[in-house]
């Protein structure tokens, strides 16, 4: 199952571009390829490899990988224990910031999430969203936010954000008021 979505005119800050689930055959591969948006793959079962920027990662259940825009990547299912995975592509002005909060960057593209099956559940809900014609785009955006919130919550601890000085806070409050 794969679904491609048109560019969102309503949700420019974050919007889904595609999603899908696949049980790969032995040795199935994709690439080398370049994407125009962010794409996250999450492995439900099996194993495979992901190559980016001269690095090669061997991945399995509970792990995933980030493909960044305009970066050449390659991935392949294992010959003996091919992976099944789900993926979701997205873009928008908040995409990079949310990924950084989850600890995912071009130099750190591997994710770990083994708490529960919510990623699979959210992908299933995305597939079922076609029944909701009027609010589908909003529902898909909400599910995308939920998916990314799981990754932020389970990502590495980040150092606390340095507080602005009192004067800077007042200046920002005045700007907001104006």
N, CA, C and O of each residue as an XYZ file, in Angstrom:
712
protein
N       0.843     -1.172      0.000
C       0.000      0.000      0.000
C       0.891      1.240      0.000
O       1.806      1.365      0.814
N       0.611      2.141     -0.916
C       1.302      3.431     -0.932
C       0.297      4.479     -1.411
O      -0.527      4.220     -2.288
N       0.386      5.639     -0.827
C      -0.463      6.741     -1.267
C       0.366      8.007     -1.328
O       1.066      8.361     -0.379
N       0.272      8.689     -2.474
C       0.914      9.980     -2.660
C      -0.146     11.060     -2.513
O      -1.278     10.900     -2.970
N       0.223     12.147     -1.878
C      -0.738     13.211     -1.608
C      -0.324     14.501     -2.297
O       0.868     14.764     -2.454
N      -1.296     15.311     -2.712
C      -0.954     16.601     -3.326
C      -0.373     17.563     -2.290
O      -0.592     17.403     -1.089
N       0.358     18.550     -2.762
C       0.942     19.561     -1.869
C      -0.171     20.267     -1.099
O      -1.192     20.640     -1.675
N       0.030     20.444      0.188
C      -0.970     21.094      1.028
C      -0.887     22.604      0.895
O       0.186     23.194      1.019
N      -2.029     23.221      0.643
C      -2.094     24.681      0.622
C      -2.535     25.204      1.979
O      -2.359     26.382      2.291
N      -3.111     24.317      2.781
C      -3.644     24.688      4.092
C      -2.620     24.530      5.212
O      -2.599     25.333      6.145
N      -1.779     23.513      5.131
C      -0.844     23.188      6.213
C       0.598     23.336      5.723
O       1.283     22.336      5.511
N       1.057     24.560      5.545
C       2.404     24.782      5.027
C       3.483     24.513      6.068
O       4.634     24.255      5.717
N       3.118     24.570      7.348
C       4.116     24.350      8.401
C       4.518     22.869      8.504
O       5.653     22.560      8.865
N       3.598     21.967      8.192
C       3.896     20.539      8.214
C       2.791     19.823      7.452
O       1.610     19.978      7.761
N       3.178     19.048      6.466
C       2.182     18.309      5.706
C       2.748     16.993      5.186
O       3.935     16.871      4.882
N       1.872     16.037      5.099
C       2.197     14.702      4.614
C       2.276     14.722      3.094
O       1.437     15.335      2.436
N       3.283     14.052      2.533
C       3.402     13.952      1.081
C       3.112     12.548      0.582
O       2.686     12.367     -0.559
N       3.340     11.548      1.433
C       3.072     10.162      1.080
C       3.139      9.298      2.324
O       3.681      9.712      3.349
N       2.588      8.101      2.232
C       2.726      7.118      3.304
C       2.466      5.738      2.726
O       1.864      5.595      1.662
N       2.929      4.726      3.448
C       2.689      3.370      2.974
C       3.231      2.332      3.926
O       3.923      2.644      4.894
N       2.899      1.081      3.627
C       3.376     -0.084      4.369
C       3.729     -1.140      3.334
O       3.006     -1.310      2.352
N       4.838     -1.855      3.544
C       5.245     -2.879      2.589
C       5.935     -4.039      3.290
O       6.761     -3.845      4.182
N       5.583     -5.236      2.874
C       6.312     -6.454      3.235
C       7.235     -6.736      2.063
O       6.786     -7.193      1.011
N       8.515     -6.468      2.235
C       9.459     -6.566      1.122
C       9.823     -8.011      0.820
O       9.862     -8.863      1.708
N      10.088     -8.262     -0.454
C      10.599     -9.563     -0.841
C      12.101     -9.583     -0.573
O      12.721     -8.536     -0.389
N      12.666    -10.756     -0.551
C      14.087    -10.934     -0.299
C      14.919    -10.097     -1.258
O      14.765    -10.198     -2.475
N      15.810     -9.261     -0.700
C      16.726     -8.462     -1.506
C      16.121     -7.227     -2.158
O      16.822     -6.525     -2.888
N      14.843     -6.938     -1.921
C      14.218     -5.744     -2.513
C      15.034     -4.503     -2.163
O      15.473     -4.348     -1.023
N      15.237     -3.621     -3.136
C      16.029     -2.420     -2.871
C      15.404     -1.207     -3.542
O      14.565     -1.327     -4.435
N      15.832     -0.044     -3.089
C      15.429      1.225     -3.694
C      16.641      2.137     -3.708
O      17.308      2.317     -2.689
N      16.918      2.706     -4.860
C      18.015      3.639     -4.988
C      19.153      3.056     -5.793
O      19.077      1.940     -6.308
N      20.208      3.840     -5.887
C      20.395      5.153     -5.289
C      19.338      6.129     -5.813
O      18.976      6.112     -6.989
N      18.858      6.976     -4.908
C      17.799      7.918     -5.252
C      17.910      9.174     -4.402
O      18.537      9.185     -3.343
N      17.285     10.227     -4.900
C      17.210     11.502     -4.192
C      15.733     11.850     -4.034
O      14.956     11.705     -4.978
N      15.347     12.302     -2.862
C      13.968     12.722     -2.593
C      13.898     14.240     -2.484
O      14.907     14.905     -2.249
N      12.699     14.775     -2.657
C      12.518     16.223     -2.550
C      11.889     16.624     -1.227
O      11.630     17.804     -0.990
N      11.641     15.638     -0.362
C      11.005     15.869      0.938
C      11.640     14.917      1.957
O      12.456     14.070      1.594
N      11.270     15.056      3.206
C      11.738     14.129      4.233
C      10.944     12.834      4.118
O       9.762     12.843      3.777
N      11.607     11.728      4.406
C      10.962     10.424      4.355
C      11.502      9.576      5.497
O      12.706      9.337      5.592
N      10.604      9.126      6.359
C      10.994      8.273      7.483
C      10.476      6.867      7.257
O       9.288      6.674      6.995
N      11.357      5.886      7.356
C      10.984      4.469      7.295
C      11.112      3.895      8.699
O      12.055      4.208      9.425
N      10.153      3.051      9.076
C      10.188      2.390     10.385
C       9.992      0.891     10.155
O       9.068      0.480      9.452
N      10.861      0.085     10.749
C      10.884     -1.361     10.499
C      10.028     -2.091     11.532
O      10.266     -1.999     12.736
N       9.023     -2.821     11.033
C       8.133     -3.600     11.903
C       8.717     -4.986     12.183
O       8.595     -5.498     13.296
N       9.344     -5.588     11.187
C       9.957     -6.920     11.297
C      11.070     -7.037     10.282
O      11.125     -6.278      9.314
N      11.961     -7.995     10.504
C      13.016     -8.277      9.548
C      14.212     -7.360      9.684
O      14.382     -6.660     10.682
N      15.050     -7.387      8.629
C      16.309     -6.657      8.637
C      16.622     -6.114      7.254
O      16.017     -6.511      6.258
N      17.584     -5.195      7.214
C      18.050     -4.665      5.944
C      19.158     -3.669      6.170
O      19.628     -3.484      7.292
N      19.574     -3.026      5.092
C      20.645     -2.028      5.177
C      20.153     -0.693      4.631
O      19.268     -0.627      3.778
N      20.761      0.364      5.156
C      20.502      1.720      4.696
C      21.855      2.382      4.498
O      22.708      2.337      5.384
N      22.053      2.999      3.330
C      23.309      3.672      3.015
C      23.057      5.139      2.707
O      22.165      5.483      1.931
N      23.865      6.002      3.333
C      23.784      7.433      3.092
C      25.125      8.073      3.447
O      25.741      7.719      4.452
N      25.568      9.007      2.625
C      26.779      9.770      2.933
C      28.002      8.937      3.222
O      28.814      9.319      4.064
N      28.161      7.813      2.556
C      29.324      6.960      2.777
C      29.215      6.054      3.993
O      30.145      5.296      4.268
N      28.108      6.108      4.733
C      27.894      5.232      5.887
C      26.867      4.159      5.544
O      25.935      4.381      4.772
N      27.069      2.998      6.138
C      26.166      1.867      5.929
C      25.653      1.409      7.293
O      26.438      1.158      8.208
N      24.333      1.305      7.421
C      23.702      0.911      8.677
C      22.934     -0.390      8.476
O      22.163     -0.531      7.526
N      23.153     -1.331      9.375
C      22.374     -2.577      9.384
C      21.253     -2.368     10.396
O      21.516     -2.104     11.570
N      20.002     -2.484      9.945
C      18.859     -2.140     10.785
C      17.901     -3.313     10.921
O      17.887     -4.225     10.095
N      17.089     -3.269     11.998
C      16.138     -4.346     12.286
C      14.894     -3.770     12.965
O      14.748     -2.556     13.102
N      14.023     -4.651     13.375
C      12.764     -4.290     14.023
C      12.993     -3.244     15.130
O      13.925     -3.356     15.926
N      12.116     -2.226     15.156
C      12.217     -1.188     16.183
C      13.140     -0.046     15.815
O      13.291      0.905     16.582
N      13.763     -0.131     14.636
C      14.636      0.931     14.163
C      14.051      1.515     12.872
O      13.110      0.973     12.292
N      14.619      2.601     12.457
C      14.191      3.219     11.218
C      15.255      4.156     10.712
O      16.315      4.303     11.320
N      14.963      4.793      9.586
C      15.946      5.696      9.008
C      15.271      6.898      8.370
O      14.156      6.821      7.852
N      15.986      8.002      8.427
C      15.533      9.265      7.872
C      16.229      9.517      6.536
O      17.452      9.429      6.425
N      15.428      9.828      5.540
C      15.952     10.280      4.257
C      15.660     11.780      4.183
O      14.510     12.205      4.290
N      16.703     12.562      4.002
C      16.564     14.018      3.916
C      16.457     14.452      2.457
O      16.930     13.751      1.562
N      15.840     15.599      2.218
C      15.727     16.099      0.848
C      17.097     16.306      0.208
O      18.049     16.733      0.862
N      17.175     15.999     -1.072
C      18.356     16.256     -1.898
C      19.605     15.504     -1.460
O      20.723     15.964     -1.696
N      19.422     14.344     -0.821
C      20.536     13.510     -0.384
C      20.396     12.131     -1.051
O      19.307     11.557     -1.067
N      21.478     11.614     -1.590
C      21.448     10.308     -2.245
C      21.426      9.209     -1.178
O      22.258      9.193     -0.271
N      20.458      8.289     -1.302
C      20.340      7.171     -0.359
C      20.074      5.869     -1.113
O      19.674      5.860     -2.277
N      20.313      4.782     -0.402
C      20.062      3.439     -0.931
C      19.646      2.569      0.242
O      20.231      2.664      1.322
N      18.650      1.725      0.047
C      18.296      0.763      1.092
C      17.843     -0.548      0.470
O      17.297     -0.591     -0.633
N      18.095     -1.634      1.234
C      17.829     -2.967      0.703
C      17.406     -3.912      1.820
O      17.976     -3.907      2.911
N      16.396     -4.721      1.525
C      15.931     -5.745      2.459
C      16.943     -6.884      2.510
O      17.608     -7.177      1.517
N      17.054     -7.512      3.653
C      17.937     -8.649      3.851
C      17.513     -9.811      2.938
O      16.328     -9.970      2.642
N      18.468    -10.606      2.503
C      18.184    -11.761      1.645
C      17.468    -12.872      2.413
O      16.590    -13.538      1.864
N      17.841    -13.077      3.687
C      17.299    -14.178      4.485
C      16.074    -13.744      5.291
O      15.087    -14.476      5.364
N      16.136    -12.560      5.892
C      15.070    -12.068      6.757
C      14.650    -10.664      6.287
O      14.952     -9.674      6.954
N      13.955    -10.575      5.141
C      13.616     -9.252      4.599
C      12.678     -8.484      5.512
O      11.836     -9.060      6.201
N      12.845     -7.181      5.499
C      12.051     -6.352      6.400
C      10.660     -6.055      5.860
O      10.404     -6.065      4.656
N       9.789     -5.795      6.803
C       8.516     -5.150      6.483
C       8.578     -3.815      7.210
O       9.009     -3.735      8.361
N       8.145     -2.778      6.524
C       8.252     -1.454      7.111
C       7.092     -0.574      6.677
O       6.342     -0.879      5.750
N       6.988      0.521      7.389
C       6.055      1.564      7.014
C       6.854      2.830      6.819
O       7.956      2.972      7.349
N       6.294      3.752      6.054
C       7.001      5.011      5.843
C       6.005      6.148      5.717
O       4.829      5.955      5.408
N       6.521      7.332      5.970
C       5.733      8.531      5.745
C       6.668      9.646      5.302
O       7.719      9.882      5.897
N       6.252     10.318      4.245
C       6.995     11.440      3.702
C       6.299     12.724      4.102
O       5.072     12.765      4.196
N       7.067     13.763      4.334
C       6.487     15.018      4.790
C       7.417     16.178      4.475
O       8.586     15.997      4.133
N       6.864     17.361      4.600
C       7.635     18.574      4.356
C       6.952     19.715      5.096
O       5.895     19.525      5.698
N       7.542     20.879      5.053
C       6.964     22.053      5.692
C       8.007     22.819      6.492
O       9.117     22.338      6.718
N       7.635     24.002      6.908
C       8.571     24.877      7.607
C       8.990     24.351      8.978
O      10.046     24.735      9.480
N       8.188     23.480      9.594
C       8.530     22.925     10.915
C       9.236     21.567     10.842
O       9.705     21.064     11.863
N       9.316     20.978      9.668
C       9.822     19.609      9.537
C      11.228     19.440     10.122
O      11.451     18.561     10.954
N      12.156     20.261      9.698
C      13.541     20.122     10.163
C      13.655     20.314     11.668
O      14.386     19.580     12.333
N      12.945     21.286     12.204
C      12.987     21.556     13.641
C      12.457     20.376     14.454
O      13.061     19.997     15.458
N      11.338     19.795     14.033
C      10.774     18.650     14.756
C      11.698     17.440     14.674
O      11.842     16.698     15.646
N      12.318     17.242     13.528
C      13.265     16.131     13.394
C      14.472     16.324     14.312
O      14.938     15.368     14.933
N      14.974     17.547     14.401
C      16.103     17.819     15.310
C      15.716     17.534     16.752
O      16.515     16.998     17.520
N      14.482     17.895     17.123
C      14.008     17.600     18.485
C      13.989     16.103     18.751
O      14.173     15.664     19.886
N      13.765     15.317     17.691
C      13.756     13.858     17.820
C      15.159     13.278     17.711
O      15.335     12.063     17.799
N      16.164     14.138     17.521
C      17.542     13.669     17.404
C      17.875     13.146     16.020
O      18.864     12.433     15.853
N      17.066     13.487     15.021
C      17.278     13.009     13.653
C      17.779     14.145     12.767
O      17.115     15.168     12.606
N      18.957     13.942     12.203
C      19.589     14.933     11.338
C      20.266     14.191     10.185
O      20.345     12.963     10.210
N      20.750     14.910      9.184
C      21.481     14.219      8.111
C      22.677     13.419      8.627
O      23.000     12.370      8.070
N      23.332     13.895      9.676
C      24.486     13.168     10.218
C      24.088     12.120     11.260
O      24.929     11.324     11.679
N      22.843     12.107     11.676
C      22.327     11.127     12.640
C      20.941     10.656     12.174
O      19.923     11.035     12.754
N      20.912      9.814     11.107
C      19.642      9.484     10.464
C      18.911      8.248     10.996
O      17.893      7.853     10.428
N      19.400      7.639     12.059
C      18.793      6.387     12.532
C      17.905      6.653     13.733
O      18.304      7.336     14.676
N      16.690      6.103     13.690
C      15.767      6.265     14.808
C      15.571      4.932     15.513
O      15.736      3.863     14.924
N      15.216      5.025     16.788
C      14.938      3.860     17.628
C      13.597      4.093     18.307
O      13.401      5.096     18.994
N      12.682      3.162     18.108
C      11.384      3.258     18.784
C      10.866      1.841     18.975
O      10.419      1.200     18.024
N      10.929      1.361     20.200
C      10.456     -0.001     20.472
C       9.494     -0.044     21.665
O       9.390     -1.059     22.355
N       8.799      1.064     21.894
C       7.882      1.148     23.040
C       6.576      0.399     22.820
O       6.097     -0.295     23.716
N       6.000      0.539     21.630
C       4.684     -0.041     21.353
C       4.477     -0.070     19.842
O       5.422      0.141     19.081
N       3.255     -0.329     19.407
C       2.977     -0.417     17.968
C       2.226      0.804     17.436
O       1.523      0.701     16.431
N       2.363      1.948     18.089
C       1.608      3.130     17.675
C       1.993      3.633     16.287
O       1.135      4.168     15.584
N       3.236      3.486     15.867
C       3.606      3.929     14.522
C       2.803      3.140     13.490
O       2.268      3.711     12.540
N       2.725      1.835     13.682
C       1.924      1.006     12.777
C       0.455      1.422     12.837
O      -0.208      1.543     11.807
N      -0.037      1.635     14.035
C      -1.431      2.040     14.214
C      -1.724      3.363     13.497
O      -2.748      3.485     12.824
N      -0.837      4.347     13.635
C      -1.044      5.638     12.986
C      -1.019      5.504     11.459
O      -1.798      6.159     10.766
N      -0.130      4.659     10.937
C      -0.103      4.435      9.490
C      -1.410      3.783      9.014
O      -1.914      4.104      7.938
N      -1.949      2.867      9.825
C      -3.242      2.258      9.482
C      -4.344      3.320      9.472
O      -5.196      3.326      8.583
N      -4.326      4.205     10.449
C      -5.330      5.270     10.512
C      -5.194      6.217      9.316
O      -6.189      6.727      8.801
N      -3.942      6.447      8.879
C      -3.744      7.268      7.683
C      -4.430      6.614      6.487
O      -5.118      7.280      5.713
N      -4.237      5.310      6.347
C      -4.855      4.584      5.234
C      -6.381      4.645      5.311
O      -7.053      4.743      4.284
N      -6.918      4.588      6.507
C      -8.373      4.624      6.689
C      -8.947      6.035      6.545
O     -10.164      6.202      6.474
N      -8.092      7.035      6.502
C      -8.564      8.423      6.465
C      -9.269      8.773      5.160
O      -9.918      9.816      5.083
N      -9.162      7.941      4.141
C      -9.817      8.241      2.868
C     -11.341      8.269      3.018
O     -12.046      8.820      2.172
N     -11.834      7.676      4.092
C     -13.267      7.699      4.373
C     -13.732      9.086      4.823
O     -14.922      9.394      4.759
N     -12.804      9.910      5.271
C     -13.123     11.245      5.762
C     -12.777     12.277      4.692
O     -11.658     12.789      4.659
N     -13.727     12.578      3.827
C     -13.452     13.461      2.688
C     -13.223     14.910      3.116
O     -12.251     15.539      2.698
N     -14.095     15.419      3.927
C     -14.089     16.830      4.269
C     -12.877     17.236      5.120
O     -12.309     18.311      4.928
N     -12.498     16.384      6.042
C     -11.433     16.737      6.983
C     -10.186     15.872      6.814
O      -9.360     15.798      7.723
N     -10.042     15.222      5.672
C      -8.936     14.275      5.507
C      -7.574     14.927      5.677
O      -6.729     14.399      6.400
N      -7.342     16.057      5.032
C      -6.035     16.698      5.112
C      -5.694     17.077      6.552
O      -4.554     16.907      6.985
N      -6.657     17.581      7.282
C      -6.436     17.952      8.679
C      -6.180     16.709      9.524
O      -5.309     16.720     10.394
N      -6.927     15.644      9.277
C      -6.719     14.388     10.015
C      -5.323     13.836      9.744
O      -4.636     13.423     10.679
N      -4.893     13.821      8.491
C      -3.558     13.321      8.147
C      -2.463     14.164      8.794
O      -1.463     13.630      9.274
N      -2.654     15.479      8.805
C      -1.671     16.362      9.451
C      -1.608     16.075     10.941
O      -0.522     16.043     11.519
N      -2.760     15.865     11.572
C      -2.787     15.521     12.996
C      -2.058     14.217     13.275
O      -1.314     14.121     14.251
N      -2.262     13.217     12.434
C      -1.575     11.930     12.608
C      -0.071     12.085     12.404
O       0.721     11.431     13.083
N       0.318     12.942     11.477
C       1.740     13.207     11.273
C       2.351     13.842     12.521
O       3.437     13.451     12.947
N       1.661     14.813     13.105
C       2.136     15.416     14.354
C       2.235     14.367     15.458
O       3.211     14.361     16.209
N       1.249     13.481     15.572
C       1.296     12.429     16.589
C       2.495     11.512     16.369
O       3.183     11.140     17.319
N       2.741     11.148     15.107
C       3.866     10.273     14.786
C       5.187     10.940     15.183
O       6.037     10.319     15.822
N       5.345     12.198     14.802
C       6.587     12.896     15.136
C       6.716     13.120     16.639
O       7.829     13.133     17.164
N       5.597     13.297     17.338
C       5.666     13.475     18.793
C       6.190     12.208     19.467
O       6.903     12.296     20.467
N       5.851     11.038     18.939
C       6.406      9.783     19.474
C       7.926      9.779     19.356
O       8.632      9.384     20.283
N       8.412     10.220     18.214
C       9.852     10.210     17.973
C      10.572     11.250     18.823
O      11.674     10.999     19.311
N       9.959     12.411     19.001
C      10.556     13.439     19.871
C      10.613     12.917     21.302
O      11.633     13.047     21.978
N       9.511     12.324     21.760
C       9.431     11.810     23.141
C      10.457     10.706     23.394
O      11.022     10.630     24.485
N      10.701      9.858     22.409
C      11.617      8.733     22.607
C      13.043      9.057     22.172
O      13.947      8.237     22.334
N      13.246     10.259     21.617
C      14.574     10.643     21.144
C      15.522     10.961     22.287
O      15.134     10.930     23.455
N      16.759     11.265     21.945
C      17.761     11.570     22.972
C      17.416     12.854     23.723
O      16.738     13.741     23.206
N      17.899     12.921     24.940
C      17.713     14.138     25.747
C      18.483     15.278     25.092
O      19.623     15.106     24.660
N      17.856     16.423     25.026
C      18.527     17.596     24.475
C      18.826     18.562     25.609
O      18.093     18.610     26.596
N      19.904     19.336     25.471
C      20.213     20.295     26.530
C      19.095     21.325     26.638
O      18.471     21.672     25.636
N      18.840     21.816     27.853
C      17.778     22.804     28.014
C      18.064     24.060     27.196
O      19.213     24.467     27.027
N      16.999     24.654     26.699
C      17.128     25.884     25.930
C      17.484     27.015     26.879
O      16.855     27.200     27.921
N      18.512     27.772     26.493
C      18.962     28.876     27.338
C      17.886     29.959     27.361
O      17.390     30.384     26.317
N      17.542     30.390     28.550
C      16.517     31.423     28.728
C      17.061     32.767     28.270
O      18.229     33.088     28.488
N      16.195     33.547     27.633
C      16.571     34.899     27.229
C      16.658     35.788     28.462
O      16.080     35.492     29.508
N      17.382     36.866     28.314
C      17.442     37.824     29.412
C      16.065     38.457     29.581
O      15.226     38.391     28.683
N      15.845     39.061     30.728
C      14.552     39.689     31.010
C      14.224     40.750     29.955
O      13.078     40.865     29.522
N      15.228     41.519     29.546
C      15.020     42.561     28.536
C      14.580     41.949     27.206
O      13.692     42.481     26.541
N      15.204     40.826     26.816
C      14.831     40.169     25.560
C      13.406     39.636     25.623
O      12.677     39.687     24.632
N      13.010     39.128     26.772
C      11.640     38.629     26.947
C      10.647     39.770     26.780
O       9.630     39.613     26.104
N      10.935     40.925     27.395
C      10.042     42.083     27.265
C       9.942     42.543     25.810
O       8.855     42.875     25.337
N      11.066     42.563     25.103
C      11.057     42.972     23.697
C      10.174     42.031     22.883
O       9.395     42.486     22.045
N      10.288     40.735     23.120
C       9.461     39.763     22.404
C       7.982     39.946     22.739
O       7.128     39.824     21.861
N       7.677     40.235     24.000
C       6.287     40.454     24.385
C       5.712     41.694     23.708
O       4.552     41.701     23.295
N       6.530     42.746     23.597
C       6.087     43.968     22.920
C       5.844     43.672     21.432
O       4.849     44.123     20.865
N       6.752     42.915     20.802
C       6.573     42.546     19.391
C       5.273     41.754     19.210
O       4.511     42.010     18.277
N       5.028     40.808     20.094
C       3.805     40.005     20.000
C       2.562     40.872     20.157
O       1.565     40.672     19.464
N       2.627     41.836     21.072
C       1.489     42.711     21.299
C       1.199     43.552     20.071
O       0.044     43.740     19.687
N       2.262     44.057     19.459
C       2.106     44.922     18.273
C       1.571     44.088     17.122
O       1.363     44.609     16.026
